[in-house]
């Protein structure tokens, strides 16, 4: 089992969550940070939030979850599109597929006026 980043859309229950594999995003987080910096966009990891439902195990230990942080889909799309362009030059098919799937989720969220954040599955 490996780590994965996945989008959480505000108001969408986990059972209906969008499907983004996210394993390539997690594996390439250092590369994505560098590419975002070079492109002058917010790094993908800065869209991460670990509050609310994603805080599960800590809540079981009696640790209070911080509030979720939410971001506009438009902000996320700027980053994802810049990263897609840069990753296309690197030639990593799995990473490109994850970014394309994430872009599709964010386009839908933008149309619906929904906010989002990244969560990590370990």
matplotlib code that plots the C-alpha trace (Angstrom):
import matplotlib.pyplot as plt

x = [0.0, 1.3, 0.3, -2.0, -3.3, -7.0, -9.3, -12.1, -14.9, -16.9, -20.4, -19.7, -19.9, -17.0, -19.2, -19.7, -16.1, -14.4, -12.0, -8.4, -5.8, -3.4, -0.5, 1.7, 0.9, 2.2, 5.3, 6.3, 5.6, 9.2, 9.2, 5.8, 7.1, 10.0, 7.8, 5.3, 8.1, 9.6, 6.1, 5.4, 2.2, 1.2, 2.6, 0.0, 0.8, -0.3, -3.8, -3.7, -5.9, -6.1, -9.2, -12.7, -13.3, -9.6, -8.5, -10.2, -7.5, -6.4, -10.0, -10.1, -7.2, -9.0, -7.1, -9.4, -9.4, -8.5, -11.1, -10.9, -9.1, -10.9, -9.6, -11.3, -11.3, -10.0, -6.8, -6.3, -6.8, -4.1, -1.6, -2.8, -2.7, 0.8, 1.9, 0.3, 2.2, 5.5, 4.9, 4.1, 7.7, 9.0, 7.1, 5.6, 2.4, 1.0, 1.6, 0.1, -3.0, -3.4, -3.1, -5.6, -8.1, -7.6, -8.2, -11.5, -12.6, -11.6, -13.4, -16.6, -16.1, -15.6, -18.8, -20.7, -19.1, -17.6, -14.4, -11.9, -8.7, -6.3, -6.3, -3.8, -4.6, -1.8]
y = [0.0, 3.4, 7.0, 8.9, 12.5, 12.8, 15.8, 16.4, 18.6, 20.6, 19.2, 15.9, 12.8, 10.3, 7.7, 10.0, 11.3, 11.9, 9.2, 10.3, 7.6, 10.1, 7.6, 9.2, 12.7, 11.5, 9.7, 12.8, 15.5, 16.7, 17.0, 18.7, 21.2, 22.1, 22.3, 24.6, 26.9, 27.1, 27.8, 30.5, 28.8, 27.6, 24.1, 21.4, 20.4, 23.8, 22.8, 20.0, 20.1, 17.6, 18.4, 17.2, 13.7, 13.2, 13.5, 10.2, 8.3, 11.3, 12.0, 8.4, 9.3, 12.3, 14.9, 17.6, 18.1, 21.5, 23.0, 22.1, 24.5, 25.1, 26.6, 27.8, 25.4, 28.3, 28.5, 24.7, 24.8, 27.3, 25.0, 21.8, 23.2, 24.6, 21.2, 19.3, 21.4, 20.9, 17.1, 16.6, 17.7, 15.2, 12.3, 10.7, 9.0, 8.0, 11.5, 13.1, 10.8, 11.9, 15.5, 15.2, 13.4, 16.1, 18.8, 17.2, 17.1, 20.8, 21.9, 20.2, 21.9, 25.3, 24.9, 24.0, 26.8, 24.3, 24.6, 21.8, 20.6, 17.8, 15.0, 12.1, 8.5, 6.5]
z = [0.0, -0.8, 0.0, -2.3, -2.6, -3.4, -3.8, -1.3, -2.6, -0.2, 0.3, -1.5, 0.7, 0.6, -1.0, -4.0, -4.0, -7.3, -8.4, -8.6, -8.0, -6.5, -5.9, -8.6, -7.1, -3.7, -5.1, -7.2, -4.5, -4.6, -8.3, -8.3, -5.7, -8.0, -11.1, -9.3, -8.1, -11.6, -13.0, -10.4, -9.0, -5.6, -4.9, -4.9, -1.3, -0.1, -1.0, 1.6, 4.6, 7.4, 9.4, 9.7, 8.4, 7.3, 11.0, 11.9, 13.8, 15.8, 16.9, 18.1, 20.3, 21.8, 19.7, 18.4, 14.6, 13.3, 10.9, 7.3, 5.0, 1.7, -1.5, -4.7, -7.6, -9.7, -7.5, -7.9, -11.6, -12.1, -10.3, -11.9, -15.4, -15.0, -13.6, -16.4, -18.9, -17.1, -16.5, -20.2, -20.8, -18.3, -19.8, -16.6, -17.9, -14.4, -13.0, -16.1, -15.7, -12.0, -12.9, -15.8, -13.4, -10.8, -13.4, -14.4, -10.7, -10.3, -13.5, -12.1, -8.7, -10.4, -12.4, -9.2, -7.2, -4.8, -2.8, -2.4, -0.7, -1.0, 1.6, 2.0, 2.2, 3.8]

ax = plt.figure().add_subplot(projection="3d")
ax.plot(x, y, z, "-o")
ax.set_aspect("equal")
plt.show()
